[in-house]
């Protein structure tokens, strides 16, 4: 399919869902999905932003601002993944436990609000990487409209640019916990150190970077 056909397939997939909660982080994939769902479904779509110590305040603010700019209905929920020992010990399945917490919270909201589905911003390229969060999504029956429509990361950026969405070229940015090497415990203090280091680099005008926490040193 060409890009126009994929775009049409996305809209049709969203119509099929009828109503949807979108797991929203403010990155290009989830932002485009939340925007598209709102365009297709109106008030039958709701973006859900998970707030926790692993979300940088600058990313939180930008995600809220994008939703406000485009009139996307937004619900901010608190997640408590750091209270889960399986998450805090920080092995290779950390992302599974993070997404398991997120989708558990979202499923409760879906039932309470009477929505038809929970969706997330998986794209066609993501299936090629090691992403334990995809297992959590499968276990919670979370749908992936972007991937279902055959959209790649490049496709999503192109559609977002065409739509005039400022996030179209936003650098990929995983949660703060991803900056801590596997096996080193995730703590609020370590997350704060990473966030402060990245904010200092951002203040210097840098745009594409990540600080890696290795205990007494950062890289």
Buried (B, 14 or more C-beta within 10 A) or exposed (E): EEBEEBBEBBBEBBEEBEBBBBBBBBBBBBBBBBBBBBBBBEEBBBBBBBBBBBBBEBBBEBBBEBBEEBEBBBBBBEBEBBEBEBBBBBEEBBBBBBBBBBBEBBBEBBEEEEBBBBBBBBBBBBEEEEBBBBBBBEEBEBBBBBBBBBBBBEBBBBBBBEBEBBBBEBEEBEBBBBBBEEEEEBBEEBBEBBBEBBEEEEEEEEEEEBBEBEEEEEE
